Amino acid sequence: MSKTAIIYWSGTGNTEAMAQAVLEGARSVDPDTYMCTVSEISAADAAGYDTLIMGCPAMGAEELEESEFEPFFSNLEGSLSGKKAALFGSYGWGDGEWIRNWEERVTSAGAKLVCDSVIANETPDDDALEQCRQLGKNAAV
């Protein structure tokens, strides 16, 4: 069984709520799925996982959170080739440009997105949380 990690950053709790739903789905197929905030893991340690499910909200002009998540992801990019990946996050404005840019960075680095990304406007509703559970199931297989 491949090793799966869910790594996220959350400022308001919206992306954290999504991460918890992703974890529920992932653990239904891989009970050993590991979850942590981005401050609790190094890019080098994250590179040891086969599947990386990453969550980050849109910040600023639809960008990844820049003090913790962006530096982590920049350090990780060179280790993504051949890995499975899935992305999720919340936003408060815009149209999801940050997730499309992030998907492009992930695939350009050689990782395979295993399912559609899940985004939620502000607080995730029941539908978004169900999509997160499904993302976790699909990615952790």
C-alpha positions as CSV (number, residue, x, y, z in Angstrom):
1,M,0.0,0.0,0.0
2,S,1.3,3.4,-0.8
3,K,2.0,6.0,1.9
4,T,-0.5,8.9,1.8
5,A,-0.1,12.3,3.5
6,I,-2.5,15.1,3.8
7,I,-0.7,18.4,4.3
8,Y,-2.5,21.7,4.7
9,W,-2.4,25.3,5.9
10,S,-5.5,27.0,7.3
11,G,-6.0,30.5,8.6
12,T,-9.7,30.7,9.4
13,G,-10.5,27.0,9.8
14,N,-12.2,26.5,6.4
15,T,-9.3,24.6,4.8
16,E,-8.9,22.7,8.1
17,A,-12.5,21.5,7.9
18,M,-11.9,20.4,4.4
19,A,-8.8,18.5,5.5
20,Q,-10.7,16.7,8.1
21,A,-13.3,15.5,5.5
22,V,-10.4,14.5,3.2
23,L,-8.9,12.5,6.0
24,E,-12.2,10.7,6.6
25,G,-12.4,9.6,3.0
26,A,-8.7,8.7,2.8
27,R,-8.7,6.6,6.0
28,S,-11.7,4.7,4.7
29,V,-9.3,3.1,2.1
30,D,-5.9,3.7,3.8
31,P,-6.2,3.7,7.6
32,D,-2.6,4.7,7.9
33,T,-3.1,8.1,6.1
34,Y,-1.1,10.8,7.9
35,M,-2.3,14.3,8.3
36,C,-0.5,17.4,9.5
37,T,-0.3,21.2,9.0
38,V,2.4,22.4,6.8
39,S,4.4,23.7,9.8
40,E,4.6,20.2,11.2
41,I,6.5,18.6,8.2
42,S,9.5,19.4,6.0
43,A,9.5,19.2,2.2
44,A,12.1,16.4,2.6
45,D,9.9,14.4,4.9
46,A,6.8,15.0,2.6
47,A,8.9,13.7,-0.4
48,G,8.9,10.3,1.4
49,Y,5.2,9.9,0.7
50,D,3.8,8.3,-2.5
51,T,0.6,10.3,-2.5
52,L,0.4,13.9,-1.4
53,I,-3.0,15.5,-0.8
54,M,-2.4,19.2,-0.2
55,G,-4.7,21.9,1.0
56,C,-4.2,25.6,0.9
57,P,-6.6,28.5,0.7
58,A,-6.3,31.3,-1.9
59,M,-4.5,34.3,-0.4
60,G,-3.7,37.8,-1.7
61,A,-4.2,37.9,-5.5
62,E,-5.2,34.2,-5.7
63,E,-1.9,32.8,-4.5
64,L,-0.8,30.1,-2.1
65,E,-0.3,31.3,1.5
66,E,3.2,32.9,1.3
67,S,4.8,32.7,4.7
68,E,4.6,28.9,5.3
69,F,2.9,27.1,2.4
70,E,4.6,28.6,-0.6
71,P,8.1,28.1,0.7
72,F,7.2,24.5,1.6
73,F,5.7,23.8,-1.8
74,S,8.6,25.5,-3.6
75,N,11.0,23.2,-1.7
76,L,8.9,20.1,-2.5
77,E,8.4,20.8,-6.2
78,G,11.6,19.2,-7.3
79,S,10.6,15.9,-5.5
80,L,7.1,15.6,-7.1
81,S,8.0,13.6,-10.2
82,G,6.2,10.3,-10.2
83,K,4.1,11.0,-7.2
84,K,0.3,11.0,-7.0
85,A,-1.3,14.3,-5.9
86,A,-4.6,15.9,-5.1
87,L,-5.4,19.5,-4.1
88,F,-8.0,21.3,-2.2
89,G,-8.7,24.7,-0.5
90,S,-11.1,27.5,0.2
91,Y,-11.3,31.0,-1.3
92,G,-13.2,34.1,-0.6
93,W,-13.0,35.9,-3.9
94,G,-12.0,35.3,-7.5
95,D,-12.8,32.2,-9.6
96,G,-10.3,29.6,-8.5
97,E,-7.3,30.8,-10.5
98,W,-4.9,29.9,-7.6
99,I,-5.9,26.2,-7.8
100,R,-5.5,26.1,-11.6
101,N,-2.0,27.7,-11.2
102,W,-1.2,25.2,-8.5
103,E,-2.4,22.3,-10.6
104,E,-0.2,23.5,-13.4
105,R,2.8,23.6,-11.1
106,V,2.1,20.1,-9.7
107,T,1.8,18.5,-13.2
108,S,4.8,20.5,-14.6
109,A,6.9,19.0,-11.7
110,G,5.9,15.5,-12.9
111,A,3.2,14.5,-10.4
112,K,-0.1,13.0,-11.5
113,L,-3.2,14.6,-10.3
114,V,-5.4,11.6,-9.4
115,C,-8.7,13.5,-9.2
116,D,-10.3,16.9,-9.7
117,S,-9.4,19.5,-7.1
118,V,-12.0,20.6,-4.6
119,I,-12.5,24.3,-3.8
120,A,-15.0,25.8,-1.5
121,N,-16.1,29.4,-1.3
122,E,-15.6,30.5,2.3
123,T,-16.9,27.9,4.8
124,P,-17.3,24.5,3.0
125,D,-20.9,23.4,2.8
126,D,-22.1,19.8,3.0
127,D,-21.6,19.3,-0.7
128,A,-18.0,20.5,-0.6
129,L,-17.3,18.3,2.4
130,E,-18.7,15.3,0.6
131,Q,-16.5,16.2,-2.4
132,C,-13.5,16.3,0.0
133,R,-14.3,12.9,1.4
134,Q,-14.5,11.5,-2.2
135,L,-11.2,13.2,-3.0
136,G,-9.6,11.5,0.0
137,K,-11.0,8.1,-1.1
138,N,-9.9,8.6,-4.7
139,A,-6.4,9.8,-3.9
140,A,-5.5,7.3,-1.1
141,V,-6.3,4.2,-3.2
